[in-house]
Amino acid sequence: MTHAITKQVYDAFGDTYYSPQHNTIRYFNAIQAFPIRIAFAEQARFLRKPLEEVDVLNIGVGNGQHCEQLCLPIYKHVVRERVRWDRITDFDISSAMLQAAKGYYPSEEYQRRFAEREPLQVQGDVLELQDILPSESFDIVLAGLCDNVEDQKRIYEEAFKVLRPQGMFIVTYPHKTLMTIIRQELYGIHPAFTRFLIDGREYLVPSFTPEPEDIEELFSDAGFEAVQAENLYHDQNFDFHNQAISNTVRKAQKKSVEDLPVLVLGTGRKPDGLTELERKEKRDPWFWYN
Ligand SMILES: C[S@@+](CC[C@H](N)C(=O)[O-])C[C@H]1O[C@@H](n2cnc3c(N)ncnc32)[C@H](O)[C@@H]1O
């Protein structure tokens, strides 16, 4: 398997993924949660479907926080609707991460009361996605922090195949500026790797940290349209109770990095081959009479 080390690391890491020792992930999730949710809402509006009817594939589900952020009604003050748990497919190379994701699933009582099953879980390597899942079966594919995969081009190609026409691919990555500072100055490692410390042993896993232009190119090369990529910034007022990262950020700021990009978010849509006019006609056959 190409990603044997990645699998090994995340399998060993699954239990403690959201523990206080792994503040980086908590910090990243706080920064990316709302932009991801907004992209979901925009896609549902574009498809003219309620968010509840959108089918979602979550590649590299991790501990499943995104599912919680997308499915729980308490987030309705940001986007009125929510995603249904049973319209999500969790996909991950690591069985431990899939197990960790279950921690966020609705209780049995909730499932009975609201007639909503838990997400489907599928274990596998994203590079074999289209061999494992049926093509053209999702409206949204989310790959949050998909930086560990070396063959980035393939992720976009695989996502393209499993998306329905007009489906949206949403990706996030750690940004180069922040990660270079953390990796070089805090850990003393090459910035193209991320470091895992498990039982006192250090593991280095490749990590792709792009600029928005790099993401735009990956989307366009795979055939996506309506491509957008932007930096997500460190929020000065956001209290993330994280000494290690806040020290690093402060350190970076002393180096006069004024606005420090933390993550990059990219979105692109699979074309359906129709013109805007044809699409309007298809959506509303009475279009010409209105
Ligand atoms: C950095 S975590 C991100 C988790 C979550 N998406 C988030 O945004 O917090 C990366 C996740 O991707 C999974 N992963 C890494 N390489 C993978 C691959 N080649 N195929 C499928 N999943 C992979 C890992 O097991 C891990 O759960």
The ligand as a MOL file (V3000), in Angstrom:
LIG
                    3D

  0  0  0     0  0            999 V3000
M  V30 BEGIN CTAB
M  V30 COUNTS 27 29 0 0 0
M  V30 BEGIN ATOM
M  V30 1 C -5.1470 15.6430 9.1890 0
M  V30 2 S -6.4270 14.4690 9.3230 0 CHG=1
M  V30 3 C -7.8350 15.4630 8.8840 0
M  V30 4 C -9.1110 15.0110 9.4840 0
M  V30 5 C -10.3530 15.8460 9.1970 0
M  V30 6 N -10.7450 15.7610 7.8000 0
M  V30 7 C -10.1600 17.2790 9.6070 0
M  V30 8 O -10.2450 18.1730 8.7520 0
M  V30 9 O -9.9480 17.5120 10.8000 0 CHG=-1
M  V30 10 C -6.2100 13.4720 7.8930 0
M  V30 11 C -7.1320 12.2720 7.8290 0
M  V30 12 O -6.9870 11.7070 6.5160 0
M  V30 13 C -6.7720 10.3140 6.6140 0
M  V30 14 N -5.9310 9.9260 5.4670 0
M  V30 15 C -4.6260 10.2190 5.2900 0
M  V30 16 N -4.1950 9.7110 4.1260 0
M  V30 17 C -5.2560 9.0850 3.5630 0
M  V30 18 C -5.4420 8.3460 2.3560 0
M  V30 19 N -4.4310 8.1520 1.5030 0
M  V30 20 N -6.6700 7.8530 2.0840 0
M  V30 21 C -7.7100 8.0380 2.9500 0
M  V30 22 N -7.5950 8.7060 4.1090 0
M  V30 23 C -6.3800 9.2390 4.4140 0
M  V30 24 C -6.1120 10.1090 7.9610 0
M  V30 25 O -6.2920 8.7910 8.4570 0
M  V30 26 C -6.7920 11.1720 8.8120 0
M  V30 27 O -7.9610 10.6960 9.4070 0
M  V30 END ATOM
M  V30 BEGIN BOND
M  V30 1 1 1 2
M  V30 2 1 2 3
M  V30 3 1 2 10
M  V30 4 1 3 4
M  V30 5 1 4 5
M  V30 6 1 5 6
M  V30 7 1 5 7
M  V30 8 2 7 8
M  V30 9 1 7 9
M  V30 10 1 10 11
M  V30 11 1 11 12
M  V30 12 1 11 26
M  V30 13 1 12 13
M  V30 14 1 13 14
M  V30 15 1 13 24
M  V30 16 1 14 15
M  V30 17 1 14 23
M  V30 18 2 15 16
M  V30 19 1 16 17
M  V30 20 1 17 18
M  V30 21 2 17 23
M  V30 22 1 18 19
M  V30 23 2 18 20
M  V30 24 1 20 21
M  V30 25 2 21 22
M  V30 26 1 22 23
M  V30 27 1 24 25
M  V30 28 1 24 26
M  V30 29 1 26 27
M  V30 END BOND
M  V30 END CTAB
M  END
